[in-house]
Amino acid sequence: MGLKIPQPNENPNMRGRYRPWRVAMVIMSTTCALLPCRRVLTDDQVTTSVESTGKRPNVVVILTDDLGFSDLGCYGSEIETPHLDALASDGLRFSQFYNTAKCHSSRVSLLTGQYCIAAGDTAMSHAVTSAEVLGNGGYFTAMTGKWHLKREPTDFGFNRYFGHLSGACNFFKGDKTFRLNGDGWQVPDSGFYTTVANVDFSLKFLKDARNSGKPWYLYVAFNAPHAPLHALPADYAKYKGKYDEGWDVVRAARVAKQKNIGLLPKDLKASPRPEHLPAWKTMETWRQRYEANRMTTLAAMIDRVDQEVGRLVEDLRANGELDNTLILFVSDNGACPYDRRKPLLDVEPTNGDIALADSTGWSWARNSPFRYYKQNQFEGGIATPAIVHWPAGLKTASGEIVHEPAHLIDVLPTLADIARCEIPQSWSDRQLRPVSGVSLKPVFDGDSLGRRTPIHLLFSDDRGLRDGEWKAVSFRREAWELYNIAKDRTELNNLAEAEPERLQKMIDTWTEMTKTVLHASPKSYATTIDAKLPHRHQEWTNFDGGPGPASGKPNRLKGRRGPANRIRARKNTKLTIVDGELRLEFSGDDPGIAMDLRGRDMPVGPYRLTFRLQGGTKGGGELFYTTDLKTILPKGERIEFSVDADGKWHDIDLRLPTKQRIYQLRLDVGEGVSKAIVSGLTLLDSAGKRVITWAQPKNDK
């Protein structure tokens, strides 16, 4: 017996002979299209192959990045994803599987079974990872792809790791955060594309796993289709011209398909095009051409993910272990609306020198039929395609669609349950908090999940609570809204005024969970503000601007911006300078401060960066710096340091070992919602002489 999927494109890494695999379980992140049902094992056969033999399954977790709810064929898309569609047809899909609406927090929840803040945010100082749990239980563990958390995967239980530590990178050129088993790894000058490389190394690690004689756990975290938008030439050519009809037509077709395949109710009312998006036909010709190009690139990137999944699945099948492989395929958040580059016309982003930005309009279409986007706790931000494939273990019918809510926090408990590994109650150097997720095995057995605790939703100022058929949600800390999801999945009929008591009870539950389960700071549950309708965000596409340069190269700053000692607050960071102290308030993902030295005469290194620190986020602080004019932060060199976050002042002394001059600095001491004070931030040269001090205290001037 075996899954019948189209043969993937030939790859040199697929040639040769492979040893037979042990029992395998794969967990993936994205979505699929519905194909005709294939044969699955009967209950008796399942008992024989899994329970009677006592063999534990291997595990593969595959996560995609910024994939929209409708981006796979089996979730309504026109994009060709036959390998994922075949997995869904043979397995099951969830129609209400949730993530956290954001990259790093979803990774924390998937790995730890906890809400991000409860786990200790990116430091994961109050949690253990699935790699540690399964590794303790005798598994060989490996990871490829995007990390986006503190330290490195090899510090959190993974025996093997290839990928980038950064939150995003050039698909063709990579960045300086690439690691191979804890050591720096140089990206080749040519012939490199991250999506392909992730599976190349996955197959290499699986050879090591087989040689170990242990069951194995593989976590593949694709950085596609996250920006910068880059596609391989052949994939790009496949979709060129297919999106000229625009997002209104494509979205309508996706919604119709979602209903036809049974993913959504026939009578569901799709959310209308929002006020901040124009109708396709009303836009200028140049913008239609530009927007079509962006979706062409996105489709090509998603198609490539499917092709690489096909390579991995083919390897499982060739080794005779696909039937006992559990596959869970999910995404970290909905499609991204943040448009952070000027329009580039008549370019093909098929190399590392040209890149396009995300599109708000196409994000709306890709999140069909829902409202809003990545970071928002509305369904468009948190609903992910989720596919489970495990012929030897699933007792559900082929192609079944599960409509019960589930969440990424359920992944770790599920893996521990199926692999028969214990989740520890204590861990060296960490103060563990309870896992909030539940095992999905009852669903795999054809039963109800029976979730008793509401699903808590929070990123930065965006809030939500899913409790049974009801959902309360707040857009960027604005007034709470209330929806009956069972009748109104697309959140069109706000019942806040009609059901004030129900809403208040849900707000109280959300607040109590924020305090006692997440252990979040008071800012996380601060009083809401009046709604500003229609909802807007400053980084959504501005349709009033004109096109950018036709060269395809981003506009880069040359020289300084303002004074040579200028310091800049990064996103989600509020910077106030009081009496020479840098007072920082962090409100979300990837905060920090940056210092630009490109317009200043500088000595060559090595250097030291010294300062005093109070507060921040417990765990690893980070310093990034660049040694050439081409590299843009956070690419460059990276130094980790300890942050105690105990309310006391601590002296920090960081050594920058480079013998070249530096051009930019970035300092990160917090994550999520937190505060910090930095005093006496000073750069010293190799002789210990002060080069520059940013906002030095008055008594030291």
DRENMI-250625 format. One record per residue (C-alpha): residue in three letters; x, y, z. Coordinates in steps of 0.001 Angstrom, whole numbers, padded with zeros to 6 digits, always signed. Layout:
N
ALAXYZ ...
This chain:
701
MET+000000+000000+000000 GLY+001234+003529-000638 LEU+000150+007052-001367 LYS-000231+007662-005088 ILE+001214+011056-005811 PRO+002659+012652-008936 GLN+006372+012053-009334 PRO+008383+015089-008172 ASN+010931+016764-010378 GLU+014193+014879-010443 ASN+016850+016187-008051 PRO+020424+014926-007719 ASN+019857+014340-004031 MET+017103+011845-004877 ARG+019397+009516-006780 GLY+020899+006407-005257 ARG+019812+003745-002831 TYR+018301+004288+000602 ARG+018062+002068+003631 PRO+014558+000965+004695 TRP+012935+003437+007118 ARG+011524+002690+010470 VAL+007924+003650+011234 ALA+007487+007277+010203 MET+005342+010181+011297 VAL+005356+013523+009478 ILE+003810+016780+010641 MET+003626+019624+008097 SER+002445+023269+007879 THR+000359+024617+004920 THR-002766+023306+003098 CYS-004080+020967+000359 ALA-006662+020410-002373 LEU-009253+017667-002448 LEU-008556+014719-004753 PRO-010458+011431-005148 CYS-010261+009263-002023 ARG-007641+006543-001817 ARG-007606+003347+000194 VAL-006801+003549+003928 LEU-006252+000822+006462 THR-009186-000723+008275 ASP-009350-000564+012074 ASP-008023-004116+012255 GLN-005091-003295+010032 VAL-004279-000218+012065 THR-004231-002284+015228 THR-001863-004791+013627 SER+000573-002269+012160 VAL+000783+000194+015031 GLU-000547-001103+018303 SER+000405-004786+018097 THR+003925-004240+016807 GLY+004697-001614+019444 LYS+006793+000351+016961 ARG+006801+004061+017598 PRO+006303+006375+014660 ASN+008891+008751+013307 VAL+007870+012390+013197 VAL+008210+015088+010532 VAL+006808+018545+011278 ILE+006615+020841+008231 LEU+005757+024505+008764 THR+005205+027117+006054 ASP+005590+030856+006475 ASP+002809+033379+005743 LEU+000671+030878+003827 GLY-002934+032006+003327 PHE-005894+029827+004308 SER-006876+029250+000674 ASP-003382+028955-000833 LEU-003456+025178-001397 GLY-005551+023353-003940 CYS-007333+021336-001251 TYR-008235+024615+000493 GLY-009601+026315-002603 SER-006587+027522-004570 GLU-005891+027499-008288 ILE-002171+027036-007472 GLU-000950+023563-008370 THR-000185+021645-005155 PRO-000756+018001-006164 HIS+001497+016442-003524 LEU-000168+018209-000629 ASP-003576+017624-002173 ALA-002847+013900-002324 LEU-001896+013869+001352 ALA-005189+015554+002214 SER-007170+013185+000019 ASP-005672+010170+001781 GLY-005748+011764+005221 LEU-007793+014451+006914 ARG-007991+018238+006960 PHE-009004+020710+009630 SER-011251+023604+008676 GLN-010715+025422+011986 PHE-007066+024958+012900 TYR-005545+028072+014475 ASN-002089+029593+014741 THR-001026+032710+016669 ALA-001179+035077+013651 LYS+002561+035784+013822 CYS+005816+034108+012810 HIS+007835+033732+015994 SER+004949+033202+018403 SER+003540+030383+016264 ARG+006917+028694+016300 VAL+007053+028889+020073 SER+003542+027444+020428 LEU+004169+024645+017917 LEU+007396+023584+019635 THR+006304+023937+023280 GLY+002553+023321+023516 GLN+002227+026672+025291 TYR+001094+030159+024400 CYS+004127+032189+023379 ILE+004372+034537+026372 ALA+003752+031702+028828 ALA+006605+029720+027306 GLY+009028+032594+027872 ASP+008620+034077+024408 THR+011498+033494+021989 ALA+013820+032458+024837 MET+011426+029591+025718 SER+012683+029879+029286 HIS+009518+028327+030766 ALA+009123+025430+028349 VAL+010609+022343+026774 THR+010503+021744+023050 SER+009178+018768+021133 ALA+012778+017956+020177 GLU+013710+017748+023856 VAL+010649+015681+024728 LEU+011144+013188+021904 GLY+014915+013250+022249 ASN+014573+012255+025891 GLY+012323+009454+024722 GLY+014990+007978+022471 TYR+014374+009819+019184 PHE+016947+011175+016746 THR+015991+014822+016168 ALA+016689+017154+013238 MET+015489+020474+011877 THR+015871+022476+008677 GLY+014733+026003+007814 LYS+013786+029178+009631 TRP+014370+029356+013390 HIS+013445+032980+014356 LEU+013899+032350+018100 LYS+016660+032959+020623 ARG+019866+030905+020551 GLU+019869+027981+018095 PRO+017923+024747+017488 THR+020907+022716+018682 ASP+020443+024441+022064 PHE+016869+023138+022267 GLY+017208+019429+021624 PHE+017852+019127+017888 ASN+020773+016802+017048 ARG+021035+018234+013530 TYR+020185+021665+012141 PHE+020530+023461+008830 GLY+018914+026825+008149 HIS+018845+030487+009066 LEU+018328+031928+012523 SER+016787+035113+011121 GLY+013111+035813+010546 ALA+013524+036314+006789 CYS+016287+036155+004205 ASN+017086+036392+000532 PHE+015977+033080-001034 PHE+018934+033034-003449 LYS+021683+034662-001370 GLY+020631+033803+002170 ASP+022233+035785+004990 LYS+024974+035458+007595 THR+022776+033663+010134 PHE+022887+030299+008316 ARG+024059+027450+010530 LEU+024903+023793+010051 ASN+024828+021871+013330 GLY+025716+024968+015335 ASP+028520+026229+013077 GLY+028389+029076+010595 TRP+027542+028020+007039 GLN+028443+029996+003934 VAL+025666+030280+001361 PRO+026985+029325-002121 ASP+027412+032102-004673 SER+025089+030333-007110 GLY+022696+027407-007401 PHE+021061+028080-004032 TYR+017381+028513-003133 THR+016261+028104+000477 THR+013133+026010-000152 VAL+015145+023429-002086 ALA+018087+023509+000333 ASN+015810+022757+003278 VAL+014745+019459+001740 ASP+018256+018664+000482 PHE+019496+018764+004065 SER+016380+017036+005386 LEU+017202+014020+003240 LYS+020805+014055+004439 PHE+019707+014184+008067 LEU+017308+011314+007523 LYS+020229+009172+006358 ASP+021922+009944+009679 ALA+018702+009126+011497 ARG+018416+005724+009850 ASN+022029+004914+010630 SER+021394+005745+014300 GLY+018880+002932+014596 LYS+016534+005223+016507 PRO+013062+006505+015645 TRP+013424+010047+014344 TYR+011787+013458+014451 LEU+012272+015941+011597 TYR+010993+019524+011712 VAL+011045+021383+008364 ALA+010326+025115+008644 PHE+010089+026614+005159 ASN+010553+030387+004931 ALA+008233+030444+001913 PRO+006110+032233+000889 HIS+007351+034932+003307 ALA+008818+038099+001748 PRO+011123+038968+000068 LEU+009195+037490-002835 HIS+011649+035402-004854 ALA+010833+032565-007258 LEU+012856+030082-009265 PRO+012689+030988-012994 ALA+010840+027839-014113 ASP+008256+028138-011330 TYR+007733+031827-012097 ALA+007246+031191-015813 LYS+004541+028641-015037 TYR+002246+031312-013529 LYS+003099+034312-015661 GLY-000074+035889-016999 LYS-002407+033801-014812 TYR-003296+036617-012422 ASP-004061+039390-014873 GLU-007780+039047-014080 GLY-007163+040341-010565 TRP-007989+039584-006964 ASP-011763+040008-007169 VAL-012092+037212-009734 VAL-009536+034924-008076 ARG-011105+035309-004650 ALA-014599+034554-005917 ALA-013311+031389-007592 ARG-011530+030285-004421 VAL-014615+030758-002263 ALA-016733+028804-004741 LYS-014223+025955-004713 GLN-014067+025917-000905 LYS-017806+025384-000826 ASN-017797+022771-003579 ILE-015189+020590-001856 GLY-017032+020757+001459 LEU-014446+022782+003322 LEU-016998+025500+004073 PRO-020816+025527+004271 LYS-022689+026138+001017 ASP-024573+029049+002596 LEU-021473+030776+003983 LYS-021294+034462+003133 ALA-017773+035489+002195 SER-016467+038748+003617 PRO-016689+041590+001109 ARG-013701+043471-000244 PRO-012715+045889+002553 GLU-012720+049657+002265 HIS-008934+049890+002133 LEU-008771+047855-001109 PRO-009892+049116-004529 ALA-011730+046986-007054 TRP-009249+045530-009519 LYS-010907+047102-012542 THR-010623+050600-011055 MET-006828+050529-010681 GLU-004335+052050-013088 THR-002858+049699-015679 TRP+000645+049965-014218 ARG-000625+048908-010791 GLN-002607+045980-012172 ARG+000556+044818-013910 TYR+002599+045216-010731 GLU+000064+043456-008518 ALA-000322+040569-010967 ASN+003447+040142-010881 ARG+003414+039872-007095 MET+000819+037103-007128 THR+002663+035324-009934 THR+005724+035212-007687 LEU+003762+034065-004644 ALA+002088+031278-006595 ALA+005466+030098-007866 MET+006873+030057-004321 ILE+003935+027998-003041 ASP+004167+025616-005996 ARG+007833+025070-005147 VAL+006977+024236-001527 ASP+004640+021549-002850 GLN+007318+020161-005155 GLU+009795+019911-002283 VAL+007210+018252-000049 GLY+006772+015794-002905 ARG+010493+015024-002842 LEU+010357+014348+000880 VAL+007249+012170+000630 GLU+008768+010227-002256 ASP+011756+009447-000069 LEU+009435+008108+002626 ARG+007594+006005+000086 ALA+010799+004673-001463 ASN+011825+003432+001964 GLY+008494+001700+002583 GLU+007491+003791+005595 LEU+004943+006270+004234 ASP+001935+004327+005535 ASN+003029+004775+009126 THR+004010+008390+008776 LEU+001908+011040+010482 ILE+001866+014272+008479 LEU+000536+017499+009963 PHE+000902+020402+007567 VAL+000280+023963+008887 SER+001236+027630+008478 ASP+002455+030076+011109 ASN-000097+032786+010245 GLY-002344+034062+007497 ALA-001128+035856+004392 CYS+000935+038963+005121 PRO-000440+042412+004154 TYR+002616+044481+005069 ASP+003753+046298+001941 ARG+007221+047638+002765 ARG+008743+048381-000650 LYS+007954+050815-003421 PRO+006351+049281-006532 LEU+008835+047912-009042 LEU+007545+047610-012591 ASP+008462+045161-015334 VAL+010852+043092-013250 GLU+011125+039355-012716 PRO+012128+038471-009142 THR+013925+035300-010176 ASN+017347+036130-008761 GLY+018774+037523-005549 ASP+019101+041095-006824 ILE+015380+041747-007383 ALA+012619+041257-004829 LEU+008978+042228-004468 ALA+007071+043027-001290 ASP+003894+041526+000122 SER+000528+042719-001209 THR-002450+043665+000943 GLY-004898+043034-001896 TRP-003631+039569-002663 SER-003467+038770+001058 TRP-007198+039406+001187 ALA-007719+036950-001676 ARG-005317+034387-000212 ASN-007100+034421+003161 SER-010455+033658+001499 PRO-013155+033770+002697 PHE-012065+035579+005865 ARG-011348+039107+007009 TYR-007951+040609+007744 TYR-004445+039282+007840 LYS-001288+038209+009607 GLN-001082+039595+013170 ASN-004849+040190+013424 GLN-006790+037691+015542 PHE-009670+037659+013075 GLU-010003+034412+011120 GLY-007889+035712+008235 GLY-004915+036069+010566 ILE-005185+032834+012552 ALA-006873+030183+010356 THR-004312+027854+008809 PRO-004643+024988+006385 ALA-003859+021840+008391 ILE-003417+018403+006845 VAL-002865+015147+008682 HIS-001714+012051+006823 TRP-001079+008734+008604 PRO-002679+005725+006861 ALA-001567+003269+009552 GLY-002863+005412+012387 LEU-005877+007382+011220 LYS-009231+005698+011788 THR-011112+008413+009920 ALA-012355+008111+006341 SER-010022+009190+003557 GLY-010371+012888+002818 GLU-012401+013608+005948 ILE-012735+017249+007021 VAL-012663+017944+010766 HIS-014589+021043+011824 GLU-013570+021105+015502 PRO-011224+023944+016532 ALA-007587+023048+017150 HIS-004425+025103+017711 LEU-000667+024885+017311 ILE-000388+024400+021083 ASP-001882+020942+020436 VAL+001105+019749+018380 LEU+003511+018943+021237 PRO+000914+016990+023296 THR-000034+015071+020142 LEU+003552+014109+019376 ALA+004226+013085+022946 ASP+001040+010987+022976 ILE+001691+009197+019697 ALA+005415+008705+020321 ARG+004731+007582+023904 CYS+007126+010151+025363 GLU+006678+011902+028690 ILE+006434+015692+028890 PRO+008768+016567+031793 GLN+007665+018576+034801 SER+011109+020082+035377 TRP+014135+020991+033276 SER+017615+022244+034100 ASP+017929+026058+034070 ARG+014236+026571+033216 GLN+011137+027115+035315 LEU+008553+025150+033382 ARG+004928+026132+033085 PRO+002060+023764+032240 VAL+001339+022817+028633 SER-001923+024400+027436 GLY-002536+022216+024377 VAL-004319+018878+024152 SER-003559+015733+022154 LEU-005331+015440+018805 LYS-005227+011648+018923 PRO-008970+011376+019727 VAL-009641+013104+016407 PHE-007299+010681+014641 ASP-009295+007845+016233 GLY-012526+009240+014818 ASP-013773+010709+018098 SER-014497+014236+019291 LEU-011668+016316+020691 GLY-013848+017575+023530 ARG-011785+020698+024238 ARG-012893+022205+027539 THR-010665+025256+027800 PRO-011129+028264+025497 ILE-008400+029036+022958 HIS-006574+032218+023940 LEU-005470+034570+021152 LEU-002976+037402+021540 PHE-000206+039059+019608 SER+000920+042554+020537 ASP-002314+044605+020760 ASP-004456+042179+018748 ARG-006616+039978+020973 GLY-009140+037176+020775 LEU-010815+034249+022532 ARG-012459+031224+020916 ASP-014864+029540+023332 GLY-017056+026875+021761 GLU-019170+028421+019021 TRP-018338+031957+020095 LYS-015418+034254+019483 ALA-014493+037625+020959 VAL-011901+039635+019036 SER-010216+043039+019256 PHE-008378+044809+016431 ARG-005226+046450+017837 ARG-006733+046962+021320 GLU-009843+048636+019936 ALA-013313+047814+021273 TRP-014083+044091+021561 GLU-016304+042491+018930 LEU-018393+039312+019320 TYR-019235+036672+016698 ASN-021099+033378+016622 ILE-018563+031415+014584 ALA-020906+028452+014104 LYS-023256+030696+012128 ASP-020897+033464+011043 ARG-017413+032110+010378 THR-016447+035160+008350 GLU-017188+037524+011269 LEU-019624+039846+009543 ASN-022346+040212+012207 ASN-020918+041822+015342 LEU-023149+040825+018289 ALA-021353+042895+020933 GLU-024358+045156+021544 ALA-026893+042330+021303 GLU-025023+040040+023736 PRO-023223+042331+026220 GLU-023250+039836+029097 ARG-021808+037040+027016 LEU-019134+039354+025652 GLN-018164+040622+029103 LYS-017865+037070+030399 MET-015549+036211+027515 ILE-013487+039354+028091 ASP-013140+038405+031755 THR-012033+034890+030778 TRP-009519+036248+028289 THR-008126+038681+030854 GLU-007829+036013+033549 MET-006031+033666+031141 THR-003706+036492+030097 LYS-002758+037001+033741 THR-002627+033450+035061 VAL-001848+031258+032050 LEU+000335+033571+029960 HIS+001740+035503+032962 ALA+001747+038547+030699 SER+002500+042110+031780 PRO-000406+044508+032527 LYS+000141+046240+029203 SER-001045+043084+027433 TYR-004490+043406+028992 ALA-004728+047202+029171 THR-008178+048721+028738 THR-009412+048840+025160 ILE-009815+052076+023242 ASP-012701+053229+021066 ALA-012915+051543+017683 LYS-011684+053519+014696 LEU-013758+052201+011842 PRO-013015+051089+009254 HIS-009921+049356+010627 ARG-006649+050568+009155 HIS-002930+049845+009434 GLN-000105+052105+008321 GLU+001780+049266+006597 TRP-001063+048061+004417 THR-000667+048931+000727 ASN-001025+052636-000025 PHE-002885+052888-003321 ASP-002230+056618-003667 GLY+001483+056292-004460 GLY+003181+055953-007822 PRO+005618+053342-009144 GLY+009215+053138-008022 PRO+012365+052835-010145 ALA+012326+050215-012870 SER+015755+048841-011973 GLY+014322+046373-009519 LYS+016881+047333-006916 PRO+015605+048586-003566 ASN+016373+052144-002599 ARG+019220+051928-000117 LEU+020498+054621+002179 LYS+023996+055854+001512 GLY+025634+057823+004251 ARG+024094+058911+007471 ARG+020599+060062+008334 GLY+020995+063110+010527 PRO+023612+063362+013321 ALA+026325+060728+013529 ASN+025158+059618+016955 ARG+021572+059138+015825 ILE+019731+056207+017366 ARG+016558+054770+015847 ALA+013735+052796+017416 ARG+012850+049723+015404 LYS+009319+048479+014769 ASN+007195+047730+017843 THR+009577+049878+019900 LYS+008915+053201+021619 LEU+012111+055091+022484 THR+012207+057961+024974 ILE+015466+059616+026060 VAL+015295+060924+029641 ASP+018373+062228+031483 GLY+020635+060349+029105 GLU+018824+057048+029527 LEU+017276+055172+026626 ARG+013858+054108+027896 LEU+012372+051419+025705 GLU+008854+050012+025515 PHE+008383+046911+023358 SER+004961+045976+021994 GLY+005481+043125+019565 ASP+007681+041114+017278 ASP+011322+041961+016521 PRO+011763+045187+018562 GLY+015049+046941+019373 ILE+017211+049940+018525 ALA+019550+050585+015600 MET+022539+052876+015165 ASP+023764+054017+011746 LEU+027512+054721+011459 ARG+027771+054753+007659 GLY+028354+058502+007443 ARG+030949+058658+010220 ASP+034728+058268+010168 MET+035403+055092+012110 PRO+038518+053243+013274 VAL+038832+049575+012359 GLY+037973+046878+014865 PRO+037978+045072+017141 TYR+035483+046995+019292 ARG+033621+046783+022574 LEU+030047+047885+023190 THR+029350+048661+026834 PHE+026175+049747+028608 ARG+024075+049277+031711 LEU+020748+047460+031362 GLN+017648+047269+033501 GLY+014684+045123+032448 GLY+014222+043577+029017 THR+013112+039996+028369 LYS+014763+037155+030245 GLY+016910+035024+027997 GLY+019270+035886+025191 GLY+019914+039447+024094 GLU+021312+039990+020602 LEU+023715+042422+018956 PHE+023975+042611+015167 TYR+026582+044565+013200 THR+027659+044967+009580 THR+031158+045323+008134 ASP+030309+046477+004612 LEU+027962+048959+002974 LYS+025925+046354+001092 THR+024709+044305+004040 ILE+021477+045500+005683 LEU+020541+044647+009265 PRO+019645+042158+010710 LYS+021917+040433+008235 GLY+025517+040631+009316 GLU+027378+039360+012343 ARG+025436+038309+015435 ILE+026452+038183+019110 GLU+024291+036737+021884 PHE+024392+037830+025508 SER+022456+037146+028698 VAL+019537+039298+029846 ASP+018410+038696+033440 ALA+015307+040959+033392 ASP+015154+040926+037201 GLY+014572+044650+037712 LYS+018200+045279+038713 TRP+020913+047134+036833 HIS+023465+044956+035040 ASP+026717+045940+033341 ILE+027012+044572+029795 ASP+030347+044411+027951 LEU+030199+042935+024429 ARG+033272+042286+022287 LEU+033042+042712+018513 PRO+036006+040646+017237 THR+036028+041973+013659 LYS+039181+043649+012367 GLN+037163+045644+009843 ARG+035289+048867+010444 ILE+031593+048610+011261 TYR+028760+050458+009551 GLN+025570+049606+011433 LEU+024606+048268+014854 ARG+021379+046790+016144 LEU+020712+045978+019792 ASP+017845+043710+020940 VAL+017175+043309+024658 GLY+013435+042545+024661 GLU+010702+040641+022869 GLY+006929+040758+022876 VAL+005491+043163+025460 SER+008173+044392+027871 LYS+010265+047391+028958 ALA+013960+048143+029343 ILE+016288+051005+030225 VAL+019726+051316+028605 SER+022251+053723+030085 GLY+025711+054764+028927 LEU+025571+052953+025572 THR+029161+053370+024351 LEU+031294+051995+021521 LEU+035010+051630+022330 ASP+037898+050994+019921 SER+040593+048319+020268 ALA+042543+050495+022721 GLY+039498+051077+024900 LYS+039072+054666+023693 ARG+035523+055934+023356 VAL+034404+056181+019734 ILE+030822+057273+020340 THR+028296+057358+023166 TRP+024598+057459+022485 ALA+022575+059596+024910 GLN+025110+059443+027707 PRO+023943+060312+031252 LYS+024205+063985+032203 ASN+026810+063363+034912 ASP+029103+061706+032347 LYS+029047+064323+029604 
